[in-house]
Amino acid sequence: MPLILLWVLLIGCCSILFPVCLVLINVRTRTHSGTVALRGFAQGTAYALGALGPLLVGLLHDASGGWTLPLLFLLAVTLAAAIPAITLGRPTFVEDELSR
């Protein structure tokens, strides 16, 4: 039973990444044009990569015949997302980084 709670929490962490990313785009820009540029790049890349997630989970489930491997994949994605999240938490703006 404790492992079920762990997996449910991990799946919940993955699903919260999308709204957090949308908020971070607005928090990290000063101007409308900066927001449009960052949103166009980030969302285009994120949607392309994000579309692969359900496909990979399905392929992993079919290949392994169970849910352990797909859920470990989701854990790896969550842990990998923590690295840029720490970087994005810094109080800087995209426009400031472009002027360097």
C-alpha positions in Angstrom: 0.0 0.0 0.0 2.8 2.6 0.7 4.1 2.1 -2.8 0.8 3.0 -4.3 0.9 6.3 -2.5 4.4 6.9 -3.8 3.4 6.3 -7.4 0.3 8.4 -7.1 2.4 11.3 -5.8 4.9 10.9 -8.6 2.2 10.9 -11.2 0.7 14.0 -9.6 4.1 15.7 -9.8 4.3 15.1 -13.5 0.9 16.6 -14.2 1.7 19.8 -12.3 4.7 20.6 -14.5 2.5 22.0 -17.3 0.8 24.8 -15.3 4.1 25.7 -13.5 5.8 26.1 -16.8 3.1 28.4 -18.1 3.4 30.6 -15.0 7.3 30.7 -15.2 7.1 32.1 -18.7 5.2 35.2 -17.4 7.3 35.5 -14.3 10.6 35.5 -16.2 9.8 38.3 -18.7 9.4 42.0 -18.4 7.7 42.9 -21.7 5.0 41.6 -23.9 7.4 40.9 -26.8 9.7 39.0 -24.4 6.8 36.9 -23.3 5.7 36.1 -26.8 9.3 35.2 -27.9 9.9 32.9 -24.9 6.4 31.4 -25.0 6.8 30.6 -28.7 10.1 28.8 -28.2 9.3 27.1 -24.9 5.8 25.9 -25.8 6.9 24.7 -29.3 9.7 22.7 -27.8 7.7 21.5 -24.8 4.7 20.3 -26.9 7.0 18.4 -29.3 8.7 16.6 -26.4 5.6 16.3 -24.3 3.7 14.5 -27.1 6.2 11.7 -26.9 5.5 11.0 -23.2 2.2 9.1 -23.5 3.7 7.2 -26.5 6.8 6.2 -24.5 4.7 5.2 -21.5 2.5 3.0 -23.7 5.5 1.4 -25.4 7.2 0.8 -22.1 4.1 -0.8 -20.7 3.7 -3.1 -23.8 7.4 -4.0 -23.7 7.5 -4.8 -20.0 4.0 -6.1 -19.6 3.6 -4.2 -16.3 3.5 -0.7 -14.9 6.9 -0.7 -13.0 9.0 0.4 -16.0 6.6 3.1 -17.2 6.3 4.5 -13.7 10.1 4.5 -13.3 10.2 6.5 -16.6 7.8 9.0 -15.1 10.0 9.2 -12.0 13.1 9.9 -14.2 11.2 12.7 -16.0 10.2 14.2 -12.7 13.7 14.2 -11.4 15.1 15.5 -14.7 12.6 18.4 -14.5 13.9 19.4 -11.1 17.2 20.6 -12.6 15.8 23.3 -14.9 13.2 24.1 -12.2 16.0 25.1 -9.8 17.6 27.2 -12.6 14.3 28.9 -13.5 13.7 29.8 -9.8 16.4 32.4 -10.0 15.1 36.0 -9.9 16.3 37.0 -13.4 14.5 38.1 -16.6 15.0 36.9 -20.1 15.5 40.4 -21.4 18.3 40.9 -19.0 20.1 37.8 -20.1 19.8 38.8 -23.8 21.5 42.2 -23.2 24.7 40.6 -21.7 
